[in-house]
Amino acid sequence: MSVKDIAGLARASFASALMFLAGAIMPLVGGLIMVFAPAPLLGYAVGRSRSLFRICLATVLSAGLIAIGGGVAAATAYLASFGLAAGSICFMLERRQPFELIVLVVTTLLVFAGTATALAVAGSPSALVQMIQDQLHAGIIRGQGFYKSLGVNAAITPDTQAYIIDTGIRLAPVLLSLMAALMVLLNLAVFWRWSGKEQRLGYILFGDMARWSAPEWLIWPLLVTGFGWFIPMPPVAIVALDFFLCIVAVYFCQGLAIMAFYFRQLRMPLAARALIYFVTLAQPLLMAIVGAAGIFDLWVDFRRLKRPNAAARNLGNFL
């Protein structure tokens, strides 16, 4: 390796390790920074000679730095999450895979790896559930203490606490999946911007996202999992709920693409767009409306992206 390669390796590994450790040092801001820990590794490896060797070497070096600064447990957590994500993303980018497939595959790997690591640490599924319960209960206590310090009475009754913890345990798999998918998507977007887009990859990873749509066949898993709620078998119903929420999240992204399309058509200022996006993400009702728009876009075609159906004549694309 040349001196330039060694310097690049050192910068990428140190930056990734520092971003990961920031999550433990700064609870809120550090968590946001930690999400982008794979980005420096991708910038060092993808699109260059021996990319897989580069990404593996940088990941191992980052884990070593994390072990020095945070211990072996932290390094193991890094390898099972951000290190695995960086290596998997690099592998698929070098094979010019579409970003949708990258997000799906890497998210699946992260969920399985995270679950396996958590089970290994806890020792058994029941111990893992208890550990999640303890973490949720501790989070509720911290939240109550925070609001109490602000002079706000945010006391939660024991029954409400039990309901929140039970719901959190049920939704833990889908929340983990959505967070992993968001992390992968954000790192892909950052790398796409930093790398000069297709100049380094050799293909277009992100096209016109305002025209992006989910595959039409996805409506069938949505319907199946939706009806799966009514199966009188709690384990099957919970699994159906988790998959249903994951699919709804995809259609929510399509709803955001519809919003972006009309924002562009109306030439809306960037500040106004950001404000509307923020309000949408902060209001559950608006999120539900945007998700429903993404689902019904299959039939209504809000952006008129499909070719007119000659058989429908003057009725547009509704038939």
Secondary structure, DSSP 4 states (H G I P E B T S, - for coil): --HHHHHHHHHHHHHHHHHHHHHHHSTTHHHHHHTTTHHHHHHHHTTSTTHHHHHHHHHHHHHHHHHHHH-HHHHHHHIIIIIHHHHHHHHHHHTT--HHHHHHHHHHHHHHHHHHHHHHHHSSHHHHHHHHHHHHHHHHHHHHHHHHHTT------HHHHHHHHHHHHHHHHHHHHHHHHHHHHHHHHHHHHHTTTHHHHSS-SS--GGG----GGGHHHHHHHHHHTTSS-HHHHHHHHHHHHHHHHHHHHHHHHHHHHHHHHTT--HHHHHHHHHHHHH-HHHHHHHHHHHHHHHHH-TT--SPP-GGGGGGTT--
